[in-house]
């Protein structure tokens, strides 16, 4: 009987254990199902959130694109005709080429004083003139702001007053180069262009400093032109003589600054050879030197035609002398104040030639593809 009792107790114990395990298993299954459901719910929430974000982003992108498109279509239209009228643009107008020689204590026919030269620069600047190189004039590559006028400064003979050094090694403050450099520091948009026509073996009269001076001029935008070797009267020379005086001068300059070619000539005393001999001032050979001249300036007394004009002749450029007498610099500056319609005014773009419609016929045919015309308003 005792054995039967123990057996009954053992069976009851085993049944109790199995029931507990089943309950535990059921609980685990229930927990798993619950967790899975929560994950799925979270995933659905996440997907819904993602979809909402994507929809918002698409809407924002569409709005931004629409705004950008609207901004892109709002391009400002420039009324160039109004601008041309405002600045009196006329690139068929006349240009001034000024002739200086030396600076001295008193004013003369070809001479000025340091203070008068400074005053010339100041007036030119204030009245809208901007310096250009002789090369830019000849090539019609004038690049100055709209509404301004080109002016070319030339200096003959290479006197010491054009360019000298002080004892401390600085450029003379009352020399042409010193004054122009100083003016350029405070008026950079005026430019620093000028051409010095030199002759002989001692231009600027400081021979030991000549190479230094020539290099300085070239490095700082100035130009060097030829004035023959002996300041010769070219109308009295033979073909051989013309080639010798121009070739020797070229040869000497190249001995100091190799490869530099003087392309511009100032005719001594304004005299030029006659007939067929004139061709030798533009092309010739002397010993191992071949020269090519693209412009020749006269003494002159009046402004010249625009380089875009059919009347422009680079082989015969008249200059006006410095000073205030009749037909000198200030006479002509006053003239253009009273007659602005005859003055060259830039359009600010070297690639185009802008002229009033009634000036079209004066433009050289080779520039017709670059020409822009406009009707003048007639307003004062």
TAHUWO-V357876 format. One line per field, one symbol per residue. ss: DSSP state (@ for helix, = for strand, . for the rest). phi: phi as a letter, one per 30 degrees, with the letter a starting at -180 (. if undefined). burial: + if it has 16 or more other C-alpha atoms within 10 Angstrom, else -. A space follows every 10 residues. Layout:
# TAHUWO-V357876
ss: ???
phi: ???
burial: ???
This chain:
# TAHUWO-V357876
ss: .@@@@@@@@@ @@@@@@@@@@ @@@@@@@@@@ @@@@@@@@@@ @@@@@@@@@@ @@@@@@@@@@ @@@@@@@@@@ @@@......@ @@@@@@...= ...======= ..=....... .=.@@@@@@@ @@@@@@..== =..@@@@@@. ........== ======...@ @@..=..... =....@@@@@ @@@@@@.@@@ ....====.. ..@@@.@@@@ @@@@@@@@@. ..====.... ...@@@..@@ @@@@@@@@@@ @@@@@@.... ...===.@@@ ....@@@@@@ @.====..== ==..===... ...=....=. ......=..= =.......@@ @@@@@@@@.@ @@=.=..... ..====@@@@ @@=.@@@@@@ ====......
phi: .edddddddd dddddddddd ddeddedddd dddddddddd dddddddddd dddddddddd dddddddddd ddddddccdd edddddchea dcddbccccc cbcbdbdbec cbcedddddd dddeddcidb dbdddddddh cdbbdeicbd bccbbciidd ddabcdddjd dedcdedddd dddddcbedd ibcabcccbi cbdihbedcd ddddddeddc idccccbidc hddddccded dddddddddd dddddcbeid cdcbccdeii cbdciddddd dcbabbhccc cbccbbccdi abdcdedcdd ddbddacdcc ddkcdeiced ddddedddbd dccdbdcibd dbbcbdedce ddddedcddc dbcbdddidd
burial: ---------- ---------- ---------- ---------- ---------- ---------- ---------- ---------- +--++--+++ ++++++++++ +++------+ ++++-+++-+ +--++--+++ +++++-++-+ ++++++++++ ++++++++++ +++++----- ++++++++++ +++------+ ++++++++++ --+++----+ --++--+--- -++++++++- +++++-+-+- -+++++++++ +-+------- ++++++++-- -++---+--+ ++++++--+- ++++++++++ ++++++++++ -+++++++++ +++---++++ -++--+---- -+++++++-- -+++++--++ -+++------ +-++-+----
